[in-house]
Amino acid sequence: MPNLKKIDKIIFTILFSLSACVSFAQGISIPVKEDGSVSRLRSDISALCASRYAGRRSGTQAMAHVSEWIASRFASLGLIQAGADGWFQSFVLSDGGIGRNVIAKLEGTSGKYIVLAAHYDALGNSGGVLYPGANSNASGVAAMFEIARLLQGGNEPTGSYDGIIFVALDAHFYSYMGAAAFVDALPSGKVRLVAVLDTIGASSTPVDVSRPRYLMALGGEKYKSSFKRCASIARMEIYYEYYRSESFTEMFHKRIGDQSVFVKSGFPTLVFTSGVTMDTNKPSDLPSTIDYNALRYRCLFLSRWLNLTLRLTR
């Protein structure tokens, strides 16, 4: 089982360090527009955090049920099975349990793919205490569903365009074993870019307290121009460093997180995040802590960017 004390120590150290240079804006309130996107995001995050899934610990029977639920959501969105076993890719965890990635795709015509990934496991139940993992990382999985829906809601692509692989990664808390298994199975030369969604649903710790609608795009410097155009529709602020810290950016992009596996394997890789909060990897990481309005706009921004800049414009 993951070492919770070690994880808590890492998170506490990060928060303590950030508090010296960032003003935490706990309590920022943005009115939520209860449109279809917000309702879907809220429903998906609540479903993933349901008590019957017992905190989504990798290798458990409950986690097998979660993977099946994710596959059903992919199917409801009209996506195509893309795993070695239908929707799934199974692998052996370090403790002998079985992990399972859930993989779907939108087919393109170029023969190349963009990968959109988000881990769906959390810390489970420890000593009778449930770790629901709403922001980390039910928010990333729910955002992936909404982005898939948005990408299919516009005009049909024409000419040569890339497909998109959507992967819900297991075993984030087992040294990113799900990401490693997925990379090992990827066909050589077929992936043009990897985008990872990790802890993307909060607004309680913004980079700038005056700009609570924001997103950090680590590894995204080369896309600044297109990010600026696509963010304008949501009036969002995009940052390219983790809380304006080069050292934290280096750590979170290249050394900590599922994206580190893709980076080390040589794939052009970005990670999108709204940052660590006081609830990260705690029992208090509940669906009620999510800023659904901000998450809605983040999905709008990301789908617009993927569609116009990466999928359709070569």
N, C-alpha and C positions, 0 to 999 in steps of 0.2 A: 504494500500500500504506500502511496506517496507520503513523505515525511512532512506532516502538517506544521510542526514546529519550525522546521527549516524554511518552509515556504513563508510562514508568518514573519519570520525574522527578516527574510529578504524584502518582503513587502514593507515592513516597518522601517527598515533602513532606507528604502527608496522614498517613502513618504516623509521621513524625517529630513532627508537631504533636500527634497523638493520644497519643503516648507520654508527653507531659507531663501528661496528665490522666487516662489510662486505664492500669490495670495489665494488661498482656497476660498471659493465663493459658495460655501454651503448655503442652501436655502434659496438660490436663484430660482425664480418661478417664471416659466413661460407658459402662457395659456395653451392648452392642448386642443387642437381642432380634431374633433372625433370624426374624421372621414374614414373611408374604407381602408386606407393604408395604415392608419393608427390602429384601427380595430384588428386588422390582421396581425400586425406586429405584437400588439398586446396579447392576442389569443395564442400566438405561437410561443411567445416567451413564457406565458402562464402554463401552457401545456408542457413545455420542457422542464419547468420547475415543479411540476406536480409531485406530490408526496409519493405517489405510486412508483416514480422513477428513482426514488431514494438517493437523490443527489448526483445521479449519472456517473457513478464510479466505474471506470473501465473494468471489463472482465466479469461483471455481475450479470445475473439473469435479467435484472431490470434494464441494464444497458442494452441487452439484446432487443428488448421491447422498444426502447428509444430508437434504435437504428431502424427498426421496422416502421415506426411512426414517421421518421424522416423520409424513408423511401416512399411511403404513401403520400407525403406532401410533395415530393419531387414528381411523382406520377400525376398528382392532381394539377400540377403546373404544366403538364404536357411535355416534360423532359424525357430523354431517352436513357435507358439503363446503360451504364458504362463501366461497371465493375467486372472483375474476373468471374464472379458468381452472380449474375444479374445486376442488382443494385449494389452488391457488397464486394468488399475485398477484406478477407480475414487474414489475421497474422497472430503470432504467438507473443504474448507479453513477457516481460522479464521475470514475472512471478509464476509463469506457466499458464495463466489465463488466456482467453481468446479476445483479441481486439477486433473491431470491425469498422472500416471506413465505409461510408455510403457515397456512391459516385454516380453522377448523372451528367448529361451534356445536351447542349444545343449544337446541332451539326452546322458546319459552315461549308464553304466551297473551296477554300484555299489549301486544305490539308493540314493547316496549322491550328493551334488552339491557344486560348488564354485560359489560365486556371484561376478560378475564384474559390478560395478555401476558408473554412472556419472550423475550429475544433468544437466538438459538442460534448465532450466529457467534462465533468467537474470533480469535486473532491469527495462526493459521496456522503456517507454518514459515519461519524467518528465518535464513539462513546455515547451514542444516542443523540448526538447533535447533527442536524442536517445542514449541509452546505449547498444551497439551492443553485448557485452559479447563474444568476439572472443576467448580470452584465458580463460576467466571465464564465461562459461565453454564449449563453442562449441568445444574447443580443446579436452576435455575429451570425449565428445560424438563421435567426428570423430575418435579419437583413439580407442574407443570401437568397432566401425564398422571395422576398419582396423585389429584389433586384432582378431575379429570374422572371418574375411576372412582368415587371416594367419593360424589360428588354424585348418581350414578345408583344407588347401592346402598341408599338408604333408601326411605321411602314415596314414592309418586307425588305430585307437587304437585297441589293442587286450586285451583279459583278462578282469579283473575288472578295470573299470576306472570311474571317476566322470563325471557327467554332468556339464555344465556351464550355469548359469542364467545370462542373460544380462539385466540390468534394467536402463533405462533413467528416472531419478528421477525428479519429479516436486517439486516446493515449497521449494527449498533450502532457498530462501529469506523470507520464512514464517516459520521460526524456524524449518526448516527441516521436515515439515509435510509430505512430500512425502516419505522420508526415514522411518518415524514412521509408516505410513500406510502400507508400504511394509513389515516392520518387523512384524507388527501385523498379516499379512496374511501368513507368512512363516510357513510351516509345521515343527513341533517340531522335532529336532534331525536330520534334513535332510541337514543342511548347515555346511560344514566343514571349510570354510574360506570365508571372505569377503574382496575384494580389491576395493578401491574407487579411481577413477581418477578425480583429481580436479586441474584445472589450470596447465596444463601439457605441454603447447605449446611454452613457452618462453625460451630464453637463455640470456636475457639482464641483469639478476641479478644472475650470477652463484655463488655458494659457494666459488669457487676458480677461479679467473679470468684467470688462465692458463689452466683451464679444462672446457671449455664451453659446452662440451658434457657430460651432467650429469643428474641425477635424484635423488630426495630425496624420501626415502622409510620409512615413519614413521611407527613404529611398526614392522619393518622387521628384527630386529636383529637376530632372530632365523633362518633366511634364508640366513645369510651372505655367507655361503659357496656356496650355489646354485646360489645366485645372482652374485657372483664373476665369476662363470663359464659361466653363461648365458650372462653377460654383456661384456665378452671378445669379442664376435662376433661383437659387435657394438663399441668396444673400449670406453665404457662408464664408468664414475665414479659414484658409488652409495654411497649416504650418508644416515645415519640413524638418524641424528638429523636435526632439522630445522635451517639451517644456524649456525650449531655447538652450538646451544643454548638449554640446557636441559629444560628451562622454556617455550620457544616457542614450543618445541617439545611436551611437556606435554599439552599445550594449544591447539595446532592445531590437535593433535591426539585424545584427549579425551574430549575436551570441545567445539571446534569450527569446524563446518563442518558436512556433512551428516554422516561421519564415526563415529561421537560421539554417534549417535543413536545406531549404531550397537555395539559399544564398551560397552555402558551402558546396552545393552540387553544381553551381555555375549558372543557375537560372536568374535572369533579370527579375528582381523581386521587390515588391512594395508591401508594407504593412500599414493598414489604416486602423487608427485607434482614437478613442476619446480620452484615453489616459487612465491611470490608476486612481482609485478613490479610497476613502476610509473603509469602504465595504468590500473591497476586492479580496476574494478568497476568504470571506468571513460568512458566518451564518446570516448576517444582515444583508447579504447580496440578494435582495428580493425583487420580484417584478415591480413592486411599488417604487423602487429607487430609479427606474428607467425614465429618461426624458423622451417620451414617445414622439413628441413633436420634433425635437432635434433629430431623432433617429429616422423619422420619416423624411426629413430633408436630406440627411446623409445618404439615404437610399436613392433619392431622386438625383442627387449629384453624381453618385457612383454609377448609376445606370446610364445617365446621360454621357458620362465620360467614357465608359466602356463601349457604348454603342457608337457614338459619333467619332471619338478620337482613335480608338483602338480597333473596333470591330469593322467599321465601315471605311475609315480613312487610312489609306496605305501610303 
